[in-house]
Amino acid sequence: QVQLVESGGGLVQPGGSLRLSCAASGIYFSIYAMDWYRQAPGKQREWVAGIFSDGRPNYANSVNGRFTISRDNAQNTVYLQMNSLKPDDTAVYYCKVVGTSHWGQGTQVTVSS
């Protein structure tokens, strides 16, 4: 049974930072690419960043230069370091195993003063 558990969300002021984690179990983690998505209230879920099994990252234009995706295959975990956060980054953030229907439950990120 595949499980993805996100953590690390919270309330942060504009300009602040957060680090999200997504711990995976039930899959051979190291062979899969992983994605982060987010969904803001009233908006469609959007892709934020992805990382290939070899560690190569990709980013949406809206977060490029501010967010960093990484993975630790020994810990079966993918991370999203978010810096210079803006109110528009407020959303529920989800991790996903690429090429599957496996999603985490999401973690709320709120950027507000």
Secondary structure, DSSP 8 states (H G I E B T S, - for coil): --EEEEE--EEE-TT--EEEEEEEESS-GGGS-EEEEEE-TTS--EEEEEE-TTS-EEE-TTTBTTEEEEEETTTTEEEEEE-S--GGG-EEEEEEETTS--B---EEEEE--
